Amino acid sequence: MSSFDKFSEKYDTWFLNNRNVLMSELLLVEKMLRGERKILSVGCGSGLFESLLRERGIMIEDCVEPSEMGKIAEARGLRVKRGYAEELPVHEKYDAVLMNGVIHYLRDPAKALLEANRVLREGGHLILCWVAGEGSYGLLYRLASLVGWKELEGVSPKSPYPLEFVREAKWQTVGEVRSLLRNAGFEEVLIMQTLTRHPKYSNDEAEDPSQGYDRGDYVCIKARKT
């Protein structure tokens, strides 16, 4: 049983305690999805992002989620199929696949990206967003997984990401993700970033996304199926 089954309530609670972090990430995902029509969200969790995106005109209806959090997403009006990213229970084609904060928790990222490729129409887009392993958050999470948040008081956010989720994750670098995408048959179209402040201060205010990946801790790549 994963942490997302055992501690599902902590996920939304953390985002609601860090509303400006949530908004910064939401604005980035919205920017990358704008203009896409038929979207599949892989690893939707509780459906928090998907429901907020729908309020902003990004209509997501179909999701895949392996954990009990999918029941929360269903209660938010999403169509959720129980399954894993590595073996998507999906046979139709989509204009875009969203994987938001998912790659950290995949058993086999390479296989999952091949599955995303499979369910995309020709020329469709994969939108992959994650905490960059070389960024401040990524490095802080690696340290927290070893020593715990108590040892990092004074340098960590006021309300840090639950340790159960931190210890279950792998924090891939931009270079690692780019390599995985190329090997899965994707061509990078755009890369953008947000959360450019130190993690201790990133919840002070929401920020608009910017192009690139050299300053932001949350990075998003739009890649085209080739």
Steps between C-alpha positions, in 0.01 A plus 500: 500500500641839400508819704228635272270225626592538867533879523275630222353776717846651553543572129222756461567638848858581404394686186228691685757600762725620216249676279751720320714198416185332371411806291852530357494138387142530374588801284788305347289194422221720361747681273629172358151351448336807348360414157495125554161332456466136597725450803584193708645560848725214609551479876233757585511426874210673670414696184582830672690646204255365247201653677676837531604489135140435398398817684754683280369357173736203461252214472636171631254214539701177470758388754702198606600454864629190685434610859194553717533871427315428176178481701548863601554592135177321407316699766632811323323394182788333314483168315772292662630161390699305755840413358870574474685729261709206385190309385234756414147353488432723199446413132375827349723783377549840664626839385702541819614296799569680828746352750517756780730413790479134402841395370650504853283205602509276193637148527619513137506853353627381161208260459251762622615749236466235229142446620435875484630492144267211416181679606586826323383580148768575242655836588334500842670651804625363828503763777741380769551710813719415798731621778841523336756294685772765469277781632471629856188296574650185351819532706305588815274198455800271456643631826167481683461136399823428690472720809130593525339844509570565869873520429432756228294751698598851402591413142190305394151634415264569788278216381731249325395224264400191704802283569308186398482631142855637501654166591304310237615722214794517261593855400606489133712775347403688183769309311362166614144587400608632161684175431194295599280705267734461202523125552119475514458671162428860605633828366522791744286797401519727804648502849381736774558551871358645821581513874816703447530608863664297775252239637478687830355802318324352196159513670527874566327579171396327180714551191445482128691231308800588287685325221801285583601270784810655657333684790168330574453205731182385322561433132261404223583360155259489207614225265353392166446139396722450195 
